[in-house]
């Protein structure tokens, strides 16, 4: 069942997006809200029909309301995938980073859980999570950060807030969440031009959103081509293994955006 969602306002992008990109995101969220409104109206009318003893009309209106709820879920899913592609495209964030800007809280939770599982399965040791500072939320209250912390606690992972309060560092190996000095110096997270993305991040991004990203290949060093190919094949197998779960989790309902 679809739930009414609240748009908090402010930009959902982590970069200077085009007006078209912002308009498309807002369009999808807007369509979802319209369908939610129609759903509520149908359910209200169904209740009224039931109260006056018109069971047939009540059933018809209830089924219509469910269809509007399903449409709302589809539009929100499209918006979630769209903003994820925009904010996590290779070149906008490092390979050890995931940006949850623009996601509703439960969307962010589902994506993060799958990203953590994928990162651990491919041997990544840590993850930077961009959650936002809550500047665009009502009363400037962070919405995503508490849920990220909850996920970490449930998974038994230690985490810490980075110098940038809108980012969280997670130790994926179960140890203390002490961010390495080189990450602090380089400001890990947003691509600095010299950092190479993890191959696993490329595969995760592509399969997370149905292959909608345009990605570039890692530079290959002399004599390392066969090893690189073998690693990529293994990453692709892992991505295919987790694809059904990723898509299933993205179907879950959503509540509020940070």
N, C-alpha and C positions, 0 to 999 in steps of 0.2 A: 504494500500500500504506500502510495506517495504521501509525503508530508510537506506542509507549507514551509518554504525556505525564505530566509531573509537576506537580502543583498545589503551589505554593510556600506558600500560605497568606496570611492578611491580606486586607484589603478590596481589591476590584478596582475600586471606585467612587471618583470624585473628589468626591463630594458626600454629604450625609447622605441616603442612599437609604432607601426603605421596606424593611421586612422582606420584603415580597413580592418586590421586585426582586432583592434579594440571594439569596433562596431560589430564584428562577427561574434565575438564573445558575448557582448551585451545582448545581441539579437537572440542567441540561443538561450541565455538565461531568461530573457524576457518571454520567449515562447513557452518556456517551462512554467513560469509564473502564470501566464494566461491559462494554460491547461490545468494548473492547480486550482485556479479560480473557477473554471468550468466544472471541475470535479466536485468542489465544495457545493456549488450551486445545485448540481444534480443530486447530491446526497441529501441536501436540505429538502429539495422537492420530493425525493423518494420518501423521506420521513413524513412529510405532510400527506402524501398519498396513502401511506400505511395507516396514518392516524385516522383518515376518513374512510378506511376500509377498502381502498382500491389496491389490492395486492398485486395485480398485473402491472399497473402503472408504476408501483413502487419497485418492482423487480426490474422493469425496463430502465427506469431512471438510475437504479443502483448499478446496473451493468454498464450504462453509458458513463457513469462517474468513474467506474474502474478503468474504462478505456482511456478517459482523459488523464487519469493518474499514470497509466502506462506511457502515454505520450509525454507527460511531464518528465518521467524518469528517463526516457530516451533523449529528450532535449538536454537535460542536465548531464547525462553521460557524454553527449557530444561536446558540450561546453567544457567538461572536465578534461576530456582527451585533447581538445583544441588548446586550452591554456597550458596543459602539460607539455605538448609539443613545442609551443612557443617559448616557454621558459626553460626547457631542459634540452633544447637542441644543442648538438655538439658545437662548441665555440662560444656558447653563452655561459655554461657552467663547466667546471672540471669534472672529470670522470668519477671522482669520489664524492660527488655532491648531488643532492636532489632538491629541487625548488618546488615548494608547495603553495606558492602564491596563487591566489584565485580559486583554490579548491574549497569546497564546503568541508566542514570538519570531518564528517564521516568518509567523504571521498579521500581526504588527506590520510586518514587512518588506514584505509584499505591499501592505498598506493604505497605508503611507508612500510607496512607489514610485508608486502610482497617484495619491495626493494631490499629490505633487510635480509630476507630469506635468500634472494638471488645473490646479493653481495657475499653472504656467508658461504653459499654453495660454490662460488667462484674464487674463494680465497681472499677476498678483500678484508682488510683489517679494521677499517673504520669508515664512517660515513658522516659527512657534513649535511645537515638538514636546514634549509632556509625556510623559516617559519613566519618571518615578518615581525615587526615591532608593535603591531597593533595600531599604527598611526591612522589607519582608515577605518578602524572599528569603533563602535559606539563606546564612548568614554575611554577610548584608547586602550581597551582591554584586549590582550592577546587571546585569540580564539584557538589557533592551531597549536601553539606551544604546549599548553597543558595536556592536550591529547597525545602529542608526541612523547612527552614525558611518561604518560600513562602506558603507552605501548612499550616503551623501554623497560618500565618496571615489570610489566607482565611477562616480557621476554627475558628478564633477568640481565639486562644490559645496563652498564653504567654510562652516564651522559653528563655533559656539563655545558653551560651557556658560554658561548665564545665572547670575545671582547665586543664584537658586534652583537648586541642583545637580540637581534633577529635571527640568530643562527645557533644551532645546537650541534655539538660534537658527540658522536656515539662511538664507543669502543665495541666493535663487533666480536671481539675475542673473549669478552667476559671480564676483562681486567679493569683497573681504574681508568677513568676518562681523562687522561692527561694528554692534551694535544701536543704532538711533536713540535719542537721549536721551529723547524723549517716551515711548518704549516702556518705558524703565527707570523713569521717573517714575510712569507710570500702572500699572505692573505688568501689562503686556499678557498676556493669556492667559485668565484667568477674567473673566467679564463683570462690569463695574463698574457697570452701570446706564446709563451715558452712551454707551457704544460701540455703533455700529450694525454688525450682521454684514454681511459681503460677500454680495452676491447669489449669487456663485459658490459660496460655502460652503453656502448653503441648497440649491442645486441638487445639489451634490456629496453632501451628507448624504442627501437624498431618494433619489437614484439609487444611492448606495452600498449602501443597505439596503432597496431596493425601495419607497421612498416612505413608510417607517414613521414619520418624524418629524412632529411637529406644529410648524409654523414660523409666525413672524409676518412681515408685510411690512415693508420699509423705509419710513420716512416719505418722502412725496413733497413736494417744494417746489413752490410755484406756478410753472406754466409748464414743469415738468420731467417731466410725466407721459408724454409721447410718447417722450422720450429714455430714460426709465426702462424703458418697455415694450420698446423696441428692444434695450436692453442685456439685459433678461431673456430675450428671444427668442433672442439670440445665445448666452447662457449655457446655455439649454436645449438648443440644438443641440449645443454642445460636450459637455454631460453625456451626451446620447444617444450621441454618438460614442464616448465612453470607457466606457459602461456594460458592453458585452460583455467588455472587458478586465478591468474591475473584478471582475465576477462570476467570470471565469475564474481570476483570481489568488486569489480567496478560497477556491477549491476546493483549493488546494495544501495539503499536509500541514503539521502543526504539531508543535512539540516541547515547549518549556517556557514558563511564564508568569513575568513579572517578579515 
